[in-house]
Amino acid sequence: MAEHPLKLIVVGSIGIDTVATPYDRAENILGGSASYACAAASLFSPTGMVGVVGEDFPTEHEDLYRHFAIDLSGLQKKPGETFRWSGVYRDNMDERDTLSTELNVFADFNPEIPPTYREAPFLFLANIHPALQLLVLDQMQSSFVLLDTMDLWINTELELLTQVIRRVDLLAVNESEAKQLTGERFLPVAARKLLDLGPDYVLIKKGEHGCMLFSNDRTILLPAYPLASVIDPTGAGDAFAGGMIGALASTDRVDTATLREAMVAGSIVASFAVEAFSLDRLQTLSRSELNERIRLYRAMIG
Amino acid sequence: MAEHPLKLIVVGSIGIDTVATPYDRAENILGGSASYACAAASLFSPTGMVGVVGEDFPTEHEDLYRHFAIDLSGLQKKPGETFRWSGVYRDNMDERDTLSTELNVFADFNPEIPPTYREAPFLFLANIHPALQLLVLDQMQSSFVLLDTMDLWINTELELLTQVIRRVDLLAVNESEAKQLTGERFLPVAARKLLDLGPDYVLIKKGEHGCMLFSNDRTILLPAYPLASVIDPTGAGDAFAGGMIGALASTDRVDTATLREAMVAGSIVASFAVEAFSLDRLQTLSRSELNERIRLYRAMIG
């Protein structure tokens, strides 16, 4: 900490997942938005994690967080069991159905921000209840906040979510969330409406079809890296956003050029993340593999 | 002709369409792959059209072709009625259902290439029966041939279609056709298999999600221009490919840089084409509007 002051704090969920795709299946693997986002971000910047696990949380998972050099001062361990999620992907792997959700210790999660985290310049509010996201915002003094959310909160907590959106710098949504939040069919129109809610930037994540970033005077379009294999799409959006804000945090600047570079970084980290279950591919990813794919991708996008 | 020797010949269908979308409807409008492709191509290069219409073909449509300065030496007028197609788009406008097809004079179409067309360096075989595409290839001496097709021929005339694919330089397919032709789920893998059939380039059109061009040593990725309105997607793929090969023909070179520029041109022409029914938007499109959107798009893709 003294040597590498934290540039970025990520607050999100930590879970034990069971995931089935049409081609494969994995049980009781490490998941959650904070896990994917922190692992991705830590490839670029010193990152601190805020989340909660139960007493059953395997030591090996904590060791894996340490492998990524994630700061765990904000990781709470509470009596009870860790959050569990189970889901199954449909044929095209674009859609999934949740089979079960056990909130466990996550039900009473109260995100407490360690004093050493409060002045970190970048904050990623990964997907958790918007009331908790507001509690985090009240404790932090970050200059750049990225917000992710999900359809559940749009449906059930729209007013609270709108309060959070008003206070962040970059809102990340997927295509259907953008349409759902605005009632607009066309993404540039939806993005304008989302910008009117307060954020300086709106990122629309389109998965295998790339991403778009909108501000009031700029649009940045990126195609996705074309993959020859996808094992598990879980966490791709978190890895994208985590990689993106990690790359931004490493530059300490936010402008069109750094945002574009950060989107490239996020795209490529996400492209690795989906090549295996859980954090398995990010765990073995070398700096030279990462740089080589970024180089290939840059040539493809011109 | 003497002043502007034809650089590009387009062979395809000409039809009278009735189109319904969830938001609008148009009856008896000019359609067909050759109509969209020639109109788009003619924005960049002198283009000759090969196709067939019936005696009922309205003079105003022929006048519209002339408005685009399309050379009509290859346009046959035969006794009988013009090809008619009617279709309805589903909610997301990604998929459509054909309500009726009346081949009429198109059933006996025998594409005869005028002598003045035969040495045109660029040829676009737009979507028609692969047997007819072979007849055209036998009559032409073009150095660069772009081929488009549709799922119908993949299902019913795969052997003939494969013969055509073997003889062209660039194969254009959409995502589902690429998967259907190869049995591969991942586009880079499908593209490799398609390249193995013979073409130097495989273009995968993804509609609102952009396009990808593959060769044995290069990949070019482009996102689509983000539209704030789509009235009718009919002909978007033909306008894209027509604009692309028209732009290529205007440079007289085919290399990575010109292909990328041609894909940009095709993307932007297609983005205008879908803003109205039939060729209505291309008809009113000014050079400055076209150039301005290309400029905006370039800034978005970096």
Interface residues (C-beta under 8 A of the other chain):
Chain A: F186 L187 P188 V189 K206 H209 G210 M212 R218 T219 I220 L221 L222 P223 P226 L227 A228 S229 V230 R260 A299 M300 I301 G302
Chain B: F186 L187 P188 V189 K206 H209 G210 M212 R218 T219 I220 L221 L222 P223 P226 L227 A228 S229 V230 R260 A299 M300 I301 G302
